[in-house]
Amino acid sequence: MIKIVTQDLSIQQIAESGQCFRLNRIAEERYALVACGRYLEMEQRGDELQFFCTQKEYDEIWQRYFDMENDYGRYRSAVAKEDTYLAQAVAFGSGIRILQQDVWEMLISFIISQQNNIKRIRKCIETICEHYGEQRTFESDTGQGIYYTFPGAEALAQATEEELRACNLGYRSRYIVDTANSIVKREVDLDSLRNMGYKQARGELLKLSGVGEKVADCICLFGLHHMDAFPVDTHIRKAMDEHYPSGFPFDRYTGYAGIMQQYIFYYDLKNMI
């Protein structure tokens, strides 16, 4: 077990922020995450966070995954004092961090996310994991259990549109089949995206079926960790129209505008509930 004390990470806020769909609350203060082919449980009490894993696993996987080496306090302190809306959003979601997630998982997850809500996205993703992922077992201090890895491109390329529709993916089923086949045929090389800048990677992603500008930006932000990516959905569009009619001050937040996007998204999302 690894203990960390930090004021800059809230598992609850990250779980509810719309960037990760396999991080779930399993008890009052405990969360379970399936990512990187592994199962992880965490507990948080105030500023104390416990990772139920070895030091080696934390150092090799979860430290990077949770972007622990980045100083988010620095980003929050950069908000213009006169921008009271953004200051409120940042204070409200101060525990949010941009996760460094698997690009393929982000690609399929955000195709599924189109015209969908977070609860339903989670269900759809778990369903395809159960049908096409690999079943594995885990042990925790509360007992044993099973989990399913995220299915690879080869597995989803072999699925039919009808089979995916049976997983409640609707019209997105065709996009997923087409995109999985494109990746298997290396029409777009996901590995090469890591060596590209934001605009070039975004352009490559837009070649894929079912990937529009918003989905491409989500993949760039949450998978490739391009912090300049600024996905615009209905929540962000509403905030931009209401609070930034002359345009968002991207120049001020060069290199980390995507972090500001997440604070705004979470603030708007939670205040609508």
C-alpha positions as CSV (number, residue, x, y, z in Angstrom):
1,M,0.0,0.0,0.0
2,I,1.3,3.5,-0.9
3,K,0.2,6.5,1.0
4,I,0.3,10.0,-0.5
5,V,-0.7,13.3,1.0
6,T,-1.8,15.9,-1.5
7,Q,-4.3,18.7,-1.8
8,D,-4.3,18.5,-5.6
9,L,-6.0,15.3,-6.3
10,S,-9.6,14.2,-5.6
11,I,-10.5,10.7,-6.8
12,Q,-14.2,11.6,-6.6
13,Q,-13.8,14.7,-8.8
14,I,-11.7,12.8,-11.4
15,A,-14.3,9.9,-11.4
16,E,-17.1,12.4,-12.1
17,S,-15.2,14.6,-14.5
18,G,-16.1,12.8,-17.7
19,Q,-12.5,11.9,-18.7
20,C,-12.4,8.3,-17.3
21,F,-15.2,5.8,-17.5
22,R,-13.8,2.8,-15.6
23,L,-13.1,4.6,-12.2
24,N,-16.0,3.8,-9.9
25,R,-16.9,4.3,-6.3
26,I,-17.2,0.9,-4.5
27,A,-17.5,2.1,-0.9
28,E,-17.9,5.4,0.9
29,E,-14.2,6.3,0.5
30,R,-13.0,3.6,-1.8
31,Y,-12.7,3.5,-5.6
32,A,-11.8,0.9,-8.1
33,L,-10.0,1.5,-11.4
34,V,-9.4,-0.7,-14.4
35,A,-6.7,0.7,-16.6
36,C,-3.5,-0.3,-18.3
37,G,-4.8,-3.9,-18.1
38,R,-4.7,-3.8,-14.3
39,Y,-7.1,-3.4,-11.4
40,L,-6.4,-0.8,-8.7
41,E,-8.3,0.1,-5.5
42,M,-7.8,3.4,-3.8
43,E,-9.1,5.1,-0.7
44,Q,-9.1,8.8,0.1
45,R,-9.7,10.6,3.4
46,G,-9.2,14.3,3.1
47,D,-5.8,14.9,1.7
48,E,-4.5,11.4,2.4
49,L,-4.7,9.0,-0.6
50,Q,-3.9,5.3,-0.4
51,F,-3.1,3.2,-3.4
52,F,-3.5,-0.5,-2.8
53,C,-0.5,-1.6,-4.9
54,T,3.2,-2.2,-4.6
55,Q,5.7,0.7,-4.8
56,K,7.0,-0.8,-8.1
57,E,3.5,-0.8,-9.7
58,Y,2.9,2.8,-8.5
59,D,6.2,4.0,-9.8
60,E,5.9,2.3,-13.1
61,I,2.2,2.9,-13.9
62,W,0.0,4.9,-11.5
63,Q,2.4,7.9,-10.9
64,R,2.3,8.7,-14.6
65,Y,-1.3,7.7,-15.1
66,F,-2.5,10.3,-12.4
67,D,0.1,12.8,-13.7
68,M,1.5,13.1,-10.2
69,E,4.7,14.9,-11.2
70,N,2.8,17.9,-12.6
71,D,2.1,20.8,-10.3
72,Y,-1.6,21.6,-10.6
73,G,-1.4,24.3,-8.0
74,R,0.7,26.3,-10.5
75,Y,-2.0,26.0,-13.1
76,R,-4.7,27.1,-10.7
77,S,-2.7,30.1,-9.5
78,A,-2.3,31.3,-13.1
79,V,-6.0,32.1,-13.4
80,A,-6.7,35.8,-13.9
81,K,-8.2,37.3,-10.7
82,E,-10.7,39.3,-12.7
83,D,-12.0,36.1,-14.3
84,T,-14.3,35.3,-11.4
85,Y,-16.1,32.6,-13.3
86,L,-13.0,30.6,-14.1
87,A,-11.7,31.3,-10.5
88,Q,-14.9,29.7,-9.1
89,A,-14.6,26.7,-11.5
90,V,-11.0,26.1,-10.6
91,A,-11.7,26.3,-6.8
92,F,-14.8,24.0,-7.3
93,G,-12.8,21.3,-9.1
94,S,-9.4,21.8,-7.5
95,G,-8.8,18.0,-7.2
96,I,-9.1,17.3,-11.0
97,R,-6.0,16.2,-12.9
98,I,-5.6,15.2,-16.5
99,L,-5.1,11.5,-16.6
100,Q,-2.6,9.9,-19.0
101,Q,-4.8,7.2,-20.4
102,D,-4.4,4.6,-23.2
103,V,-5.0,6.2,-26.6
104,W,-6.9,3.2,-28.1
105,E,-9.3,3.1,-25.0
106,M,-9.8,6.9,-25.3
107,L,-10.6,6.6,-29.0
108,I,-13.3,4.0,-28.6
109,S,-14.6,5.5,-25.3
110,F,-15.2,8.9,-26.8
111,I,-16.8,7.5,-30.0
112,I,-19.2,5.9,-27.6
113,S,-19.6,9.2,-25.7
114,Q,-21.3,11.0,-28.6
115,Q,-24.8,12.0,-27.7
116,N,-24.6,10.1,-24.5
117,N,-24.5,10.7,-20.8
118,I,-21.8,9.5,-18.4
119,K,-23.8,6.8,-16.7
120,R,-24.8,5.2,-20.0
121,I,-21.2,5.6,-21.4
122,R,-19.9,3.6,-18.4
123,K,-22.5,0.9,-18.9
124,C,-21.7,0.6,-22.7
125,I,-18.0,0.4,-22.0
126,E,-18.4,-2.3,-19.3
127,T,-20.6,-4.3,-21.7
128,I,-18.0,-4.4,-24.5
129,C,-15.3,-5.2,-22.0
130,E,-17.2,-8.1,-20.7
131,H,-17.9,-9.4,-24.3
132,Y,-14.6,-8.7,-26.0
133,G,-12.0,-8.0,-23.2
134,E,-9.9,-10.5,-21.3
135,Q,-11.2,-11.8,-18.0
136,R,-8.7,-11.5,-15.2
137,T,-8.8,-12.0,-11.4
138,F,-7.7,-9.6,-8.6
139,E,-7.1,-9.9,-4.9
140,S,-7.7,-7.1,-2.5
141,D,-8.0,-6.8,1.3
142,T,-11.8,-7.3,0.9
143,G,-11.5,-10.5,-1.1
144,Q,-11.1,-11.8,-4.7
145,G,-12.9,-10.8,-7.8
146,I,-12.8,-10.6,-11.6
147,Y,-12.4,-7.7,-14.0
148,Y,-12.2,-7.3,-17.8
149,T,-9.5,-5.6,-19.7
150,F,-10.4,-3.1,-22.4
151,P,-10.8,-5.0,-25.7
152,G,-8.0,-4.5,-28.3
153,A,-8.5,-3.3,-31.9
154,E,-8.3,-6.9,-33.2
155,A,-11.1,-8.0,-31.0
156,L,-13.5,-5.2,-32.0
157,A,-12.5,-5.5,-35.6
158,Q,-13.8,-9.0,-35.6
159,A,-17.2,-8.0,-34.1
160,T,-20.1,-7.2,-36.4
161,E,-22.1,-4.1,-36.3
162,E,-25.1,-6.1,-35.2
163,E,-23.2,-7.7,-32.3
164,L,-22.2,-4.2,-31.1
165,R,-25.7,-2.9,-31.4
166,A,-26.7,-5.7,-29.0
167,C,-24.3,-4.0,-26.6
168,N,-26.5,-0.9,-26.8
169,L,-24.0,1.1,-28.8
170,G,-26.6,2.1,-31.4
171,Y,-25.4,4.0,-34.4
172,R,-21.9,4.2,-32.9
173,S,-21.5,0.5,-33.7
174,R,-20.6,1.2,-37.3
175,Y,-18.1,3.8,-36.3
176,I,-16.4,1.3,-33.9
177,V,-16.2,-1.5,-36.5
178,D,-14.8,0.8,-39.1
179,T,-12.3,2.5,-36.8
180,A,-11.1,-0.8,-35.3
181,N,-10.5,-2.1,-38.8
182,S,-8.6,1.1,-39.7
183,I,-6.3,0.6,-36.7
184,V,-5.7,-3.0,-37.4
185,K,-4.8,-2.2,-41.1
186,R,-2.6,0.7,-39.7
187,E,-4.4,3.2,-41.8
188,V,-3.8,5.4,-38.8
189,D,-0.9,4.3,-36.5
190,L,-1.8,5.1,-32.9
191,D,1.8,4.5,-31.7
192,S,3.1,7.2,-34.1
193,L,0.7,9.7,-32.7
194,R,2.8,9.9,-29.5
195,N,5.6,11.5,-31.6
196,M,3.4,14.1,-33.2
197,G,2.4,17.6,-32.0
198,Y,-1.1,18.4,-31.1
199,K,-2.3,19.6,-34.5
200,Q,-0.8,16.8,-36.5
201,A,-2.1,14.1,-34.1
202,R,-5.6,15.7,-34.2
203,G,-5.5,15.7,-38.0
204,E,-4.6,12.0,-38.0
205,L,-7.5,11.2,-35.6
206,L,-10.0,13.0,-37.8
207,K,-9.3,10.5,-40.5
208,L,-11.1,7.8,-38.4
209,S,-14.8,6.9,-38.7
210,G,-16.9,8.6,-36.0
211,V,-14.1,11.0,-34.9
212,G,-15.1,14.6,-35.2
213,E,-13.3,17.7,-33.7
214,K,-14.6,17.2,-30.2
215,V,-13.8,13.5,-30.0
216,A,-10.3,14.1,-31.5
217,D,-9.6,16.8,-28.9
218,C,-10.7,14.5,-26.1
219,I,-8.3,11.8,-27.3
220,C,-5.5,14.4,-27.6
221,L,-6.2,15.7,-24.1
222,F,-6.9,12.5,-22.2
223,G,-4.9,10.0,-24.2
224,L,-2.0,11.9,-25.7
225,H,-1.8,14.5,-22.9
226,H,-1.7,17.4,-25.3
227,M,-2.7,20.0,-22.7
228,D,-3.6,22.6,-25.4
229,A,-6.5,20.4,-26.6
230,F,-9.8,22.1,-25.7
231,P,-12.8,19.8,-26.4
232,V,-16.0,21.8,-27.0
233,D,-19.3,20.0,-26.2
234,T,-22.6,21.5,-25.1
235,H,-21.3,22.2,-21.6
236,I,-18.3,24.1,-22.8
237,R,-20.2,25.9,-25.6
238,K,-22.7,27.1,-23.0
239,A,-20.0,28.4,-20.8
240,M,-18.1,30.0,-23.7
241,D,-21.3,31.8,-24.9
242,E,-22.2,33.0,-21.4
243,H,-18.9,33.9,-19.9
244,Y,-16.5,34.5,-22.9
245,P,-18.6,36.0,-25.7
246,S,-15.4,37.6,-27.1
247,G,-13.5,34.3,-26.9
248,F,-11.7,32.3,-24.3
249,P,-8.2,33.8,-23.4
250,F,-6.2,30.9,-24.9
251,D,-3.1,33.0,-25.1
252,R,-3.0,33.3,-21.3
253,Y,-3.2,29.5,-20.8
254,T,-0.9,28.4,-23.6
255,G,0.3,24.9,-22.9
256,Y,-2.5,24.0,-20.4
257,A,-5.8,25.4,-21.8
258,G,-7.1,21.8,-21.6
259,I,-6.8,21.8,-17.9
260,M,-8.9,24.9,-17.7
261,Q,-11.4,23.2,-20.0
262,Q,-11.8,20.3,-17.4
263,Y,-12.4,22.7,-14.6
264,I,-15.1,24.5,-16.6
265,F,-16.7,21.2,-17.8
266,Y,-16.8,19.8,-14.2
267,Y,-18.2,23.0,-12.7
268,D,-20.9,23.3,-15.3
269,L,-21.8,19.6,-15.2
270,K,-22.1,19.5,-11.4
271,N,-24.1,22.7,-11.2
272,M,-26.6,21.3,-13.6
273,I,-27.3,18.2,-11.6
